[in-house]
Amino acid sequence: VIPVGTYNNFARSLELPLDAEEAAKRIVDGKPRPIDVAWANDRPFFECLGLGMDAALFPVAEDIKSGAGLSRWLDFFRLAS
């Protein structure tokens, strides 16, 4: 997995490096490990994919969950409107 998305939740949940170069090194030097895979419409499904508003709001919502101040709430409402 080379994380290149907005929040990279899949890579974070696997505790992978978020830097693309470090993630590539992990592919070469790391050890494989099993992960759960689901199937939907005969296609593998690993977690989720967010585009558009979802991708824009997710990092702001994570900041808010982590205790960010009023400015992140204002960002959230500005992006959501």
N, C-alpha and C positions, 0 to 999 in steps of 0.2 A: 504494500500500500504506500503510495506516494501522496501525501496530503497536499492538495492544492485548492481546497474549497475555502469558504468563508470562515467556518468554525472548526471543521475537521473533527466532528464528534466521533466518527467511526475510528479514526486514528487515535484520538484521545482515549477512547474506551479500551483500546488495545495497548495503551501506553507506548505508542510509537513516537519517534521524533517528529516534530512538526516542520522542521526544516527539510526541504526536499533532498538536499545533498546528504544530510545525515540519515534520512529514511532510505535512500539508495544504498548507503553503506550498510545499513542494517539488513537489507535484502541480501547483500553479498556475504556479510559476516555473521548474521544472526542464525538462529535455529528455528525451523518451522514449528508451529504449534497449531493444534486444532481450534477451530472456532465454529460456532453454530451458524448454519445456513438455512434459511427458510425458502420456500418456493411459492411463487405467485404466477399464475398463468404460464406454467412450465418454464419459468425463468428464476434463476437464483436471486435471493433478496437478502441483503446483509443487515440493513438498518433502515435508514431513511435518506431522502434526498430533498433538499429545500431549494427552491428557486424564487426569484422575484422578491415579494414582500417577506416571505418566510425567511429567506437568506439574509435580508436586511435587518429583520427584527430579532433574529435568534441571538446574535452576540450582545445586543443591547439588553435583551431579557436575561441573559446569563449574568451580565454585569449587575442588573437589578437584583437578581437572586443572591448575588455575592455581597450585597449591601451597598451598592453604589448610591450616590446621592441624588438629589432632585434633578440635576442636569440630565442624568440618563433617563429618568422618567419623562422629562420633556422631549428628549430625543425619540423615545419610544412613541409618544403620542404624535410627534411631528411626522415620523416615518409611517405610522399607521393611518394617517389621514389622507 
